[in-house]
């Protein structure tokens, strides 16, 4: 069933991998792996283990019914194990005696959570890989396209749109790498029994735990981690970082698409980006949706971090507090990345508008360059003061900054020299080089770079 807000906040491939059925499947996969691990270590027969495993079919379970029944014991594993035991009993009463043997409810929920994170995490990694590939191509196309750099929401020195996109890409790449480290090395099974000693399986407990991990192809922890929740916070931190990187790029797209800025736009076709009241609107809805999802993740991360403080060998409430925030964090992070990918696919770049915006300051945004040019003669402070006074006069008198600077510096620089120094195309610094570090492209030529400037393209 699709919820009212899922179209916006549960977008992309992670939705089906984190829904109620996915959780039930993960719990049943855990029970099946436990039964087979018991057989692997000689605790039960292979035939009985396979009978249990064959009965672990998610389609046989009603999530709503399990949810209602969970209220009695405080978690959904208890009614799930009850139904599983009854189903196995119909096939083999002796095998039914070994369902869930040696485990506690938290073992199943924690291990199921790790399976859910791994499955959803792999899908998220694939989305990130596709997104960063598209962004690298976009950055490469605009490695020399001048755009106003902005600090404190004001125009500063020029940069390139390629460098802007390269920054998004670098943030997402780093976040993807950290997510990969967590998925590959920090997930683990959970099997400790009532208080983390596996006493009911003695002397087979450690062997069963090892076989259990092998069956699920998850790392075996050094010891049970019922109230040591470091790996959960590592997952939360990695997902929060991904979501933040996606939100950062989405925020830039939203700002650059403002009517007064107009340097990019999303073009999604008829009916996409419209307003319920204003026919003229073409909102960057994909970036807005990515931002909406990303803005929810810090609170979810904070909840999971707060829940790591737990009591003794099993927690009273803190562990249970993790389930929904972890699920929602996966969904919101997946939505942010998927929506950002849609935004990038729809994105149209407007270099002519970027150039026009650079002209808004009449060149005064490049006063730093003029100061640097005068420094060998005047010293940095004196040069800064003279150029600053001229820029303030230009604003106060509402005049062309080049003309005012030429008057204030007539004894030092010609009007043409000043105009040349204030040309943003010639003051991009290492922006193209930094872009190339992210894109990995080589063999660019001056003619190729020139073709990019002034084009209007996706």
N, C-alpha and C positions, 0 to 999 in steps of 0.2 A: 504494500500500500504506500502510495506517495503522499507525503504531508504537504500542507498548504505552502510552506516556505522552502520545500526541498528543491524547487526549480532554481532558486537563487543560492541557497545556503548548503545544499547537498548535491552539488553539480559534479559531473565527471565520473570516472570509473570507481572511485572509492566507496560510493554509496552502497552498491550491492555487496561489497566486501566487508561492510561494517554494520549491516542491518541485523535484525533479530535472528533471521535464519542463519546468517554467517556466524553469529555467536553460538547458536545451538550446534551447528556443524563443528565448530572448533571444540566445544565441550565433548561432543560425541567422539571426535577424533582422538581426544585425550583419553577417554574411557577405553576406546578400542586399543590404543597404544599401550595402556596400562595392562589390559588383559593379555596382550601378546608378550609384553615384558615379563609378566608372571610365568607365562609358558616358556619363554626363553631361558629363564633361570630355574625351571623345574618345579615351581610352586604349584602350578596347575597343569593339566594336560593341554596339548596343542588343540585338540578337538574342542574342548570347552572354551578356550580362548577365542577360537575362530567363530564359535557360536555367538559369543558375546559381541565380537567385532562385527559380524554380519547383521546384527540387530541394531547397530548404531547408525540409523538412517534418519537424517534430519527431517525429511518430509513427513515422518510419522509423528512429529511433535507440533503442537499448537503454541506459538510464542505467547499469545494472550493468556491461554490457560496456565502455562508455566509461570507467567508473571503474577497471576492471581494467587497461585499456590505458593509462590516464593515468600509471600507475606508471613506464612506460618513458621518458617525456619530462618528467614532473614537472607536467603539467597536462592537463585534458581536451580542450583545444582541438586539440592535435596529432592524436589519433585521430579527433576529429570532422572535422577538415579532410581527413584521409586518406580517411574514408568518403565525405564530400561530393564530393571530387575523383573518386573511383571511380564514384560514382553519376552525376555529370555526364558523365564520360567515356563512359558507356554511351549517352548521348543525343547528345553532341557532343564529340568528342575535342579539338577546338580550344578550345572554351569551358573545358574542364577545365584548360587551361594557365593560366587567369586566376583560378582559385579562390584566394582569400586573397591576391591580388597586392598587394604593398606593405606588408602588415600583419605584425605579430608576434603571438604567442599572447597576450601581455598586452593588446594592443590589443583583441582580441576579448573577453577575460575582463573587462577594466575597463569596456568599453562595455556588455557584457551586464549587468554589475552595476548600472550606471546605469539601464538599462531595467528591471531587476528592481525596483530601489528606487522608480522612478517608478510602476510599475504597482501594487506593493504599497502604496506611499505614498499613492496616490490612494484606495485602498480604506480605508486607515487614517484618512485625513482624513474620509471619509464616516462612519465609525464614530464618530469624535470629534464630528463635528457633531451626529449623532443623540443621542449620550450627553449632550453639554452642553445640548442642548435639553431633554432629560428632566430634567436636574438643575436647570435654571432654573425649570422648572415646579414641581418639588419644593420648591426654596428659596422660591418665591413663596407656596406654600401654607402654609409654616411660618415666615413672616417674623417673626411675633410669638410663636411657640411657645417658652416659656422652657425652657431646658435648662441643666444645670450646665456652666459652663466649667471646663476641667481643665488645670492646669499641673503638670508633673512627676508626672502621673497622680493628682493630688489635686484635690478640688473647690476651685475658686477662685471668682471672681465669676460670676453667671449671664450667659448669652448667649442666643441663639435658635438653634433647630435650622436655621432659614432661613439664618442667618449662617454656621453650620457648613457647610452644603451650598454656600452661595455661595463659600466659601473653596475647596472642592474644585473648583467650576466655574471660578473664576478661574485656578487653577493649570492646569487642563486646557486652558482657552482660550488662555492664554499659550503653553503648550507646542504647541498646534495651530498657532498663528500662526507660531512659530519653524519648525516642521516645514514649513509652507507656504512660508516664505521659502527654505528649503533646496531643496525640491522645485522651486520655480519659477525659482530663480536660481543654484543652486550645483551642479546636476548638469551633466555635460558629456561629450561623446564623448572617446574616446581613439584617436588614430591617429598613431603616430610611427615605426613601423618599428623596426628593430633597436636603434638608440640614440637615437631621437627626432629624426632628421633627414629621414626619408622619402626617403633618397638613392635608393632603388630606383625611385622614381616621378619623379625629377627630369626635367624642370623642372615637372612637373604636381602635385607633392606638396601644396602649399598649396591649390590649387584642388580637388583630390580630397578633402582634409580638410574643406573648406567644404561641398562637395556631400554628403559623408558625413553631416555634422551635419544638414544640411537634410533629408536623406532620413529620418533618425530623429527629426526635430523635437526635437533636443536642442541646447543651446548648443554652439558651437564654442569650445574653450579658446584662450587666447592662444598657447599652445605645448603640446606633449605634457607630461604630468604623471606619467610612469612612476614616479619616485621622490619626487615632491612630493605627499604624500597628504593635503593639507589638506582637500580636499572630502570625503574618506572620514571624517575625524574630525568634520567638520561634520554629516554624516549621523548618525554615531554619537552625537554630543552631542544632536542634536535628538530622536533616538529615545529616548535615555536620559532626557531631560527628560520626554517623554510618559509613559514607563513609570513614572518616579518620581511624577508627578502622579497617575497611576492607582493606584499602590500606596499613596500617602498616603491617598486616599479609602477604598480597600479596608481599610487598617489601622484606620481609624476605625470602619468598619462592624463589623469583627470585634470590636473592643473594646466598642463600644456594644451588641453582641448577647450579651455575656457574661451568664450567668445572674444574677450579682449586680448587673448594671447593667440589662439588659433594656429599653433605651430604643428599640431597633429589632430587627427580626427579618426573616429571609428566609422567604418562604412560596412554595415551588416546587411544591407538590402532593405527592401520594403518592409515596413512594420517593426523594424528593429531600431531602438533608441528613441522612439517617439514619446510624446507627452500625452496625458489624458485630457489636457486642456489647451495646449499650445501647439498647433499644427507644425510650426516652423522648427521645433526642437529636434535635434539629433544628438541625443545624450550618449556619452561613452559608457553604455550600460555594462559592457563586459568588465571594464576596469572598475566601475563602481561596484559591481557584484564581487569582484576579487577583493576589493578593499573592505566591503561589508563583512566578508568571511574572515579576512585577516584580522580585523579589529576585534573579533571575538576571542581570538586565541590567547592573548595574554592572561585573561581571567581564568581560562581553562588550565593553562600552564601553572598559574599560581595555586589553583586548587590542588593539583597533583603534587606540587612541592609541599604545600601545607599538610597534605595527608601522609607524608613520609614519617611524621612523628607518631609512633605507634607504641602500644603498651605490651610489655613482656613478650610472650611467645606468639600470641595471636591478638589482633587488634579488635577493639570494640567500636566500630563505626568508621574508622579512618580507611581501612581496606575497602569497605563497602562504598565509601565515598569516591573511589577511583573509577568505578566502572563507566558511568555515564560521561564524566569529563574526558576520559581517555577516548571513548567512542566519538564524542563530539569533536575532540581535537583532531583526530584523524580526518573526520568529515570536513571540518572547516579548512584545514590545511589543504586537503585535496581539492576543495572547491576553489580556494584562492589560486592555486597553481593552474587548475583547469580553466578558470575564467581568465586568468592572465594570458594563457596561451590563446584563447579565443580573441582577446583584445589585440594581441600581436598579429594574429592572422588578419584581423580587420583593419589594422592600423594603416592610415595614409599619412605620409609625412609631407609637410609644406615648407620647403626651403625658402621660397620667396617670402613667406610670412616671417620666417626666422630672420631673414635679411632686413625686412622692413622694421621688425622690432629692434634689431641692432641699431638702426638709424634713429630710433626715438630719442636717444640721448645726444644725438649730434656728434658723437665721437667722444664725449666726456667720460664715458665708462672706461676708456682706454688711457685716462690721464696718467695711470701708473707708468705706462710706456714712455710717455713724454717726460715724466719725472726722471726715469732711469736714463733717458737720453741726455738730460741736462746735468745729471749728477757729476760727471767728470769735471765739469766747469764750475759748478756752483756748490757742490757738496749735496748730499741727499736731503738734509733738512731744509736748506735754503731753496732747493729746487722744488721740494714738496710744498713749501709755503707759497711760492710764486704761482705755481700751477693751481694750487687750491684756491688762491684768491681770484684767479681768472675764472675758474669754474663756478665759484659762487656768484661772481658778477654776471656771468652768462645766465644763470638761473634767475637772479634778482631782476635783471633787465630783459629777460625773455628774448635773448638774442642767440644767434648761431655761435656755439662754443668755439668753433675754429676761428671765427672773426675776432672774438673777444681775446682768445689766447694769442692770436697774431698781434693784437694791439699791446697786450701785456708783455709779450716776449719779442717785440720787434727788434730788439738789439741782439737777440740770440738765435732766433730761428725764423725762416721765411714761412709765409702762409702755406706754400706747397709742401714744405717739409713737415709742418704741423699736421696738415691734412693726411699726408702719407703715414705719419706715425699713429694717427687715430683710425686707420683702416683696420677693421677687425680681422679681415681675411689674412693679414700678415702678422697676426699676433695670437696664434693658436698654440704656441709653445709645443709641448710634447704630447698634446692630445692624440694626434694620429699614431704616434709610437706606442702610447699606452693602450690605445685601441687594438693595435696589432698584437700586443702581448696577450690580449684576451681572445681575439679571433684566431690567432695562430696563422694568419695569412702572410705570405711573402710574395715578392715579385711585383709589387705595385709600381705603376709608372706615374709620372707627373700628368700625362695626358689622361690616364684613367681617372686620377683624382679630380681633374678639372671637369670631366664629364659629369661627375656626381653633383657638383655644386650647381644649385639653381634648378635642379630637376624636382618634379612633383611626383612622388612615387610611393609605393607601399614599402 
